[in-house]
Amino acid sequence: MAEDKKRVAVLISGNGSNLQALIDACENDEYYPAKIALVISNKADAYGLHRAKEHKIPSVIIPHKNYDSREDFDSALNKELKKYEIDIVCLAGFMRVLSSNFVNDWEGRMINIHPSLLPKHKGSHAVLDALAAGDTVTGCTVHHVVPKIDSGEIIIQKEVVIDPEDTEETLLEKIHEQEHIAYPEALKQLSESL
Ligand code: GRF
C-alpha cells in the first residue's frame, strides 16, 4: 500500500493545526491513501514548521519577500513540489495569493480549507463576518483551488452552530474542531479519486 500513497505538500504560514490534523490522519491509519511528503512555509517563524520537524517531515521555507513577483515566488514553489514528486497540494492557512498560472497547473490537485460555509463569507475575515451578519450557523469548507479566491468546487463542508454568546475566539475554536475532521476526509476523498 505504502507506494500507492499520494504524496502531499502542505503549504502553511502559521500555526498549522490543520497540518497537524493531516499528519495525524496519515500516521494513525495505515490504509490512509496519502502521506505528507513536504511542508512549505512562506514564513520562517511559522509554528507549523516545528510540527513538521517533530514528525520528521521535510520542510522548506520560501520567504515571499525574496521574490520580485508573484510568478517568481510561484516558480520557486513549483521547483520544490517537483523535487519532492508531489501529487497533491493542500493549502492550510497559507496567506499568499497564488498566480493564475500556478493555480491552473495544479487544477484538480490543489485544495484549500476555509472557515465558513462557502459561498458565504469569502476572504480573510470569514469568522468575524459570520458573527457580524448575525448568522446562527457557520462552519468550514474544503474546496478545490481555482484562480478566483475561495470559489472552487466544494469537496466537504461541516456546520457549526453559532451561540448568542460566541465571540470570535470561541467560534474559531469550534470551527477548528470541525476543520480537523473535514480536511483529512477531503484529502482522503481526493487521493482516492486521482
Ligand atoms: C484555518 O482556520 C483555515 O480555515 C484558514 O486558516 C486557518 C489556518 O489555521 N484558511 P491553522 O494554521 O491550520 O491552525
Residues whose N, C-alpha, C, O or C-beta is under 5 A from the ligand:
A	BS01	GRF	G14 N15 G16 S17 N18 L19 A92 G93 I113 H114 P115
